[in-house]
Amino acid sequence: MRVPSPCIQVCSMDEASGLCRGCQRTLDEIAAWSALSDAEKLRVWKRIRARRLAHPPAGGPIRRG
């Protein structure tokens, strides 16, 4: 299986949350992405989904992946 990156080319960190405004990952998650196993990437995706449900981005939730 090849797990796609959550990156949507909107790379801007929110200082308050510590998350990328585009993909909702932390800097650590972004930096580690290429070295993660598929299982680890799927766990990151699960955290992203939880973050988006808890705090939808302005304009409504992003439905991707």
Steps between C-alpha positions, in 0.01 A plus 500: 500500500620853430357755742462844339635812665238728654685802359273731296772755417369754753807510720456745783537422868243623750701623798217450748433135415841400363329343199534564129195692379487286187553141611447528877830324580756603759852593390622167642243307294593693186874448552462128571248419225738353242659268758173372649364153428157470340354409839652812657371717214152361552524594869594856398197508268280386791631786717440747215138386466448541875654850489277602210190374678593680822605825328374529140700747289338831406250444224403154626667162531737376233397163360812327372643153547 
